[in-house]
Amino acid sequence: MNTTANHSSLSALAIALALGSAITLAALPVAAQDMGKPAMDKEKCYGVALKGKNDCAAGPGTTCAGTSKVDHQSNAWVLVPHGTCEKTASSTSPTGKGQLAAFAAKKA
């Protein structure tokens, strides 16, 4: 068995692994920025989620995501693109549009 050949193969493998690791680490900050960006471009919008389709915090009697009891529940929110909430229709909102905070639903 030729130890020089084995040593060369191991050296080449070590260099390839080191290069691959360096490329992966260099890309991490960009990937982290991209993952955080969509959340920053969203806002909580109350009163627009359909029954069982809220993102979280649906108020008393519910626990979290997917627990709203009715369409357009006034204390259930869903994430929407920033700036669109108060333009989105809501049948329970006093203004007829989504709200940036929970509200008292209007009487039918």
ROSE-4610 file (N, C-alpha, C; in Angstrom, 1 decimal, always signed):
// ROSE-4610
residu = [M/M/M/N/N/N/T/T/T/T/T/T/A/A/A/N/N/N/H/H/H/S/S/S/S/S/S/L/L/L/S/S/S/A/A/A/L/L/L/A/A/A/I/I/I/A/A/A/L/L/L/A/A/A/L/L/L/G/G/G/S/S/S/A/A/A/I/I/I/T/T/T/L/L/L/A/A/A/A/A/A/L/L/L/P/P/P/V/V/V/A/A/A/A/A/A/Q/Q/Q/D/D/D/M/M/M/G/G/G/K/K/K/P/P/P/A/A/A/M/M/M/D/D/D/K/K/K/E/E/E/K/K/K/C/C/C/Y/Y/Y/G/G/G/V/V/V/A/A/A/L/L/L/K/K/K/G/G/G/K/K/K/N/N/N/D/D/D/C/C/C/A/A/A/A/A/A/G/G/G/P/P/P/G/G/G/T/T/T/T/T/T/C/C/C/A/A/A/G/G/G/T/T/T/S/S/S/K/K/K/V/V/V/D/D/D/H/H/H/Q/Q/Q/S/S/S/N/N/N/A/A/A/W/W/W/V/V/V/L/L/L/V/V/V/P/P/P/H/H/H/G/G/G/T/T/T/C/C/C/E/E/E/K/K/K/T/T/T/A/A/A/S/S/S/S/S/S/T/T/T/S/S/S/P/P/P/T/T/T/G/G/G/K/K/K/G/G/G/Q/Q/Q/L/L/L/A/A/A/A/A/A/F/F/F/A/A/A/A/A/A/K/K/K/K/K/K/A/A/A]
num = [1/1/1/2/2/2/3/3/3/4/4/4/5/5/5/6/6/6/7/7/7/8/8/8/9/9/9/10/10/10/11/11/11/12/12/12/13/13/13/14/14/14/15/15/15/16/16/16/17/17/17/18/18/18/19/19/19/20/20/20/21/21/21/22/22/22/23/23/23/24/24/24/25/25/25/26/26/26/27/27/27/28/28/28/29/29/29/30/30/30/31/31/31/32/32/32/33/33/33/34/34/34/35/35/35/36/36/36/37/37/37/38/38/38/39/39/39/40/40/40/41/41/41/42/42/42/43/43/43/44/44/44/45/45/45/46/46/46/47/47/47/48/48/48/49/49/49/50/50/50/51/51/51/52/52/52/53/53/53/54/54/54/55/55/55/56/56/56/57/57/57/58/58/58/59/59/59/60/60/60/61/61/61/62/62/62/63/63/63/64/64/64/65/65/65/66/66/66/67/67/67/68/68/68/69/69/69/70/70/70/71/71/71/72/72/72/73/73/73/74/74/74/75/75/75/76/76/76/77/77/77/78/78/78/79/79/79/80/80/80/81/81/81/82/82/82/83/83/83/84/84/84/85/85/85/86/86/86/87/87/87/88/88/88/89/89/89/90/90/90/91/91/91/92/92/92/93/93/93/94/94/94/95/95/95/96/96/96/97/97/97/98/98/98/99/99/99/100/100/100/101/101/101/102/102/102/103/103/103/104/104/104/105/105/105/106/106/106/107/107/107/108/108/108]
x = [+0.8/+0.0/+0.9/+0.6/+1.4/+0.9/+1.6/+1.2/+1.2/+2.1/+2.1/+0.8/+0.3/-1.0/-2.1/-2.1/-3.2/-3.1/-1.9/-1.7/-2.2/-1.9/-2.3/-3.8/-4.5/-5.9/-6.6/-6.0/-6.6/-6.4/-5.3/-5.0/-6.0/-6.2/-7.2/-8.6/-9.0/-10.3/-10.4/-9.4/-9.4/-9.6/-8.9/-9.0/-10.4/-10.9/-12.3/-13.3/-13.2/-14.1/-14.0/-12.8/-12.5/-13.1/-12.9/-13.5/-15.0/-15.6/-17.0/-17.6/-16.9/-17.4/-17.3/-16.2/-16.0/-17.1/-17.5/-18.5/-19.9/-20.1/-21.4/-21.5/-20.4/-20.4/-20.5/-20.0/-20.1/-21.5/-22.2/-23.6/-24.6/-24.3/-25.2/-25.8/-25.0/-25.6/-26.6/-26.4/-27.3/-28.6/-28.5/-29.7/-30.5/-29.8/-30.5/-31.2/-30.6/-31.3/-32.6/-32.5/-33.6/-34.8/-34.4/-35.4/-36.1/-35.4/-36.0/-36.8/-36.5/-37.1/-38.7/-39.2/-40.6/-41.4/-40.9/-41.6/-41.6/-40.6/-40.6/-41.5/-41.9/-42.8/-44.2/-44.5/-45.9/-46.4/-47.7/-48.3/-49.4/-49.7/-50.9/-52.1/-53.1/-54.4/-55.5/-56.3/-57.4/-58.7/-59.5/-60.8/-60.9/-59.8/-59.9/-59.7/-59.2/-59.0/-60.3/-60.3/-61.5/-61.4/-62.6/-62.7/-61.6/-60.9/-59.8/-58.6/-58.4/-57.3/-56.5/-56.7/-55.9/-54.5/-53.6/-52.2/-51.9/-52.6/-52.4/-53.2/-53.2/-53.8/-55.3/-56.1/-57.5/-58.4/-57.8/-58.5/-59.1/-60.0/-60.6/-61.3/-61.1/-61.8/-61.0/-59.9/-59.1/-57.6/-56.8/-55.4/-54.5/-54.4/-53.4/-53.8/-52.9/-53.1/-54.2/-55.1/-56.2/-57.3/-57.4/-58.5/-59.6/-59.6/-60.7/-62.0/-63.1/-64.4/-65.3/-65.1/-65.9/-65.1/-65.6/-64.9/-64.9/-63.8/-63.6/-63.7/-63.3/-63.3/-62.5/-63.1/-62.5/-61.2/-60.9/-59.7/-58.8/-59.0/-58.1/-57.3/-56.0/-55.2/-54.5/-54.2/-53.4/-52.4/-51.2/-50.1/-50.5/-50.4/-50.7/-49.6/-49.4/-48.4/-48.6/-47.5/-47.5/-48.3/-49.2/-50.0/-51.3/-51.6/-52.8/-53.9/-53.6/-54.6/-55.8/-55.7/-56.8/-57.5/-57.0/-57.7/-58.4/-58.3/-58.9/-60.3/-61.2/-62.6/-62.8/-63.6/-63.9/-65.4/-66.2/-67.6/-67.9/-67.0/-67.2/-66.7/-65.8/-65.1/-66.1/-66.0/-66.8/-66.6/-65.4/-65.0/-65.2/-65.5/-65.7/-64.3/-63.2/-61.9/-61.1/-60.1/-59.2/-58.7/-58.3/-57.7/-56.4/-55.6/-54.2/-54.2/-55.4/-55.6/-56.9/-57.1/-58.4/-59.4/-60.6/-61.7/-63.0/-64.0/-65.3/-66.1/-66.5/-67.2/-68.6/-68.9/-70.2/-71.3/-72.5/-73.6/-74.1/-74.6/-75.1/-76.4]
y = [-1.2/+0.0/+1.2/+2.2/+3.4/+4.5/+4.8/+5.8/+7.2/+7.5/+8.8/+9.1/+8.1/+8.3/+8.5/+7.7/+7.9/+9.3/+9.7/+11.0/+12.1/+12.0/+13.0/+13.0/+11.8/+11.7/+12.4/+12.1/+12.7/+14.3/+14.7/+16.2/+16.8/+16.2/+16.8/+16.8/+15.7/+15.7/+16.8/+17.0/+18.0/+19.4/+19.6/+20.9/+21.1/+20.1/+20.2/+20.5/+19.8/+20.0/+21.4/+21.9/+23.2/+24.3/+24.1/+25.0/+25.0/+23.9/+23.8/+24.4/+24.2/+24.8/+26.4/+26.9/+28.3/+28.9/+28.3/+28.8/+28.8/+27.7/+27.6/+28.7/+28.9/+29.9/+31.3/+31.6/+32.9/+33.2/+32.2/+32.4/+32.5/+32.1/+32.2/+33.6/+34.6/+35.9/+36.4/+36.1/+36.4/+35.6/+34.3/+33.5/+34.0/+34.3/+34.8/+36.1/+37.0/+38.3/+38.0/+37.1/+36.8/+36.1/+35.3/+34.7/+35.7/+36.7/+37.7/+38.7/+39.0/+40.0/+39.9/+38.7/+38.6/+39.0/+38.6/+38.9/+40.4/+41.1/+42.6/+43.3/+42.7/+43.3/+42.9/+42.3/+41.8/+42.5/+42.6/+43.1/+42.3/+42.3/+41.6/+42.3/+41.6/+42.2/+41.5/+42.2/+41.6/+41.7/+40.7/+40.7/+40.3/+39.7/+39.3/+37.8/+37.1/+35.7/+34.9/+33.9/+33.0/+32.0/+31.4/+30.5/+29.4/+29.3/+28.3/+28.6/+29.8/+30.1/+31.3/+31.6/+32.7/+32.2/+33.2/+32.8/+32.6/+33.3/+33.1/+34.1/+33.9/+34.9/+35.2/+34.2/+34.5/+34.8/+35.2/+35.7/+34.6/+35.0/+34.0/+32.9/+31.7/+30.5/+29.9/+30.4/+29.8/+29.8/+29.0/+28.9/+29.6/+29.2/+29.9/+29.6/+29.4/+29.3/+28.3/+28.7/+27.8/+27.6/+28.5/+28.3/+29.3/+30.2/+31.2/+30.4/+30.9/+30.2/+30.6/+31.8/+32.3/+33.1/+33.3/+34.2/+35.6/+36.3/+37.7/+37.9/+37.0/+37.1/+38.3/+39.2/+40.5/+40.4/+39.3/+39.2/+38.2/+37.8/+36.8/+37.5/+37.3/+38.0/+37.0/+37.6/+36.9/+37.8/+37.3/+38.2/+38.5/+39.8/+40.3/+41.2/+41.4/+42.4/+43.7/+44.3/+45.6/+46.7/+47.4/+48.4/+47.9/+46.6/+46.2/+45.9/+45.8/+45.4/+46.3/+47.6/+48.5/+48.7/+47.9/+48.0/+46.7/+45.7/+44.4/+44.3/+43.8/+43.7/+42.9/+43.4/+42.6/+42.9/+41.8/+41.9/+42.3/+42.1/+42.4/+43.7/+44.3/+45.6/+46.8/+47.7/+48.9/+49.7/+49.6/+50.4/+49.5/+48.2/+47.4/+46.9/+47.2/+46.9/+46.2/+45.5/+45.0/+46.0/+45.6/+46.6/+46.1/+47.0/+46.7/+46.2/+46.3/+45.8/+45.1/+44.3/+43.6/+44.7/+44.4/+45.4/+44.7/+45.5/+45.0/+44.8/+43.6/+43.4/+44.1/+44.6/+45.3/+44.3/+44.7/+43.9/+43.7/+42.4/+42.1/+42.7]
z = [+0.0/+0.0/+0.0/-0.8/-1.0/+0.0/+1.0/+2.0/+1.5/+0.5/-0.1/-0.9/-1.6/-2.3/-1.4/-0.2/+0.8/+1.4/+1.7/+2.3/+1.3/+0.1/-0.9/-1.1/-1.0/-1.1/+0.1/+1.3/+2.5/+2.5/+2.0/+1.9/+0.9/-0.2/-1.2/-0.6/+0.1/+0.8/+1.8/+2.6/+3.7/+3.1/+2.0/+1.3/+0.7/+0.1/-0.4/+0.7/+1.8/+2.9/+3.5/+3.6/+4.2/+3.2/+1.9/+1.0/+1.0/+1.1/+1.1/+2.4/+3.5/+4.8/+4.7/+4.1/+4.0/+3.2/+2.1/+1.2/+1.9/+2.6/+3.4/+4.5/+5.2/+6.3/+5.7/+4.5/+3.9/+3.5/+3.1/+2.7/+3.8/+5.0/+6.1/+6.4/+6.5/+6.8/+5.8/+4.5/+3.5/+3.6/+3.9/+4.1/+5.3/+6.4/+7.6/+7.3/+6.6/+6.2/+5.4/+4.4/+3.6/+4.4/+5.4/+6.2/+7.1/+7.6/+8.5/+7.8/+6.5/+5.8/+5.6/+5.2/+5.0/+6.3/+7.5/+8.7/+8.9/+8.5/+8.7/+7.8/+6.7/+5.7/+5.9/+7.1/+7.4/+8.7/+8.8/+10.1/+10.5/+11.8/+12.3/+11.9/+11.4/+10.9/+11.6/+12.4/+13.2/+12.3/+12.5/+11.9/+10.4/+9.8/+8.4/+8.2/+9.3/+9.1/+9.0/+8.2/+8.1/+9.3/+9.6/+10.7/+10.6/+11.7/+11.8/+11.0/+10.4/+9.6/+10.2/+11.4/+12.1/+12.3/+12.4/+12.7/+14.2/+15.1/+16.5/+17.3/+18.6/+19.6/+19.2/+19.2/+18.9/+20.1/+21.2/+22.3/+23.2/+24.2/+25.1/+24.4/+24.9/+24.3/+23.2/+22.8/+21.8/+22.3/+21.6/+22.1/+21.2/+19.9/+19.0/+17.6/+16.7/+15.3/+14.9/+14.0/+13.6/+14.5/+15.5/+16.5/+16.5/+15.6/+15.5/+15.3/+15.9/+15.9/+14.7/+14.2/+13.1/+12.1/+10.9/+10.0/+10.5/+10.3/+10.7/+12.2/+13.0/+14.4/+14.8/+15.6/+15.9/+16.8/+17.5/+18.3/+17.7/+16.5/+15.8/+14.7/+14.6/+13.6/+12.7/+11.5/+10.5/+10.0/+9.6/+9.1/+7.6/+7.3/+5.9/+5.5/+4.2/+3.8/+4.4/+4.8/+5.5/+4.6/+5.3/+4.6/+4.0/+4.0/+3.4/+4.4/+5.7/+6.6/+6.6/+6.7/+6.8/+5.4/+4.4/+3.1/+2.8/+3.8/+3.6/+4.2/+3.5/+4.0/+5.3/+6.2/+7.4/+7.7/+7.8/+8.0/+9.5/+10.4/+11.8/+12.3/+11.5/+11.9/+11.8/+12.7/+12.7/+11.4/+10.8/+9.6/+8.4/+8.5/+7.4/+6.8/+7.5/+7.1/+8.3/+8.0/+9.0/+9.9/+11.1/+12.1/+12.6/+13.0/+13.5/+15.0/+15.6/+17.0/+17.1/+18.1/+18.4/+18.6/+18.3/+18.4/+18.8/+19.2/+19.5/+18.2/+18.0/+16.7/+16.7/+15.5/+15.3/+15.3/+15.8/+15.8/+14.4/+14.1/+12.8/+12.5]
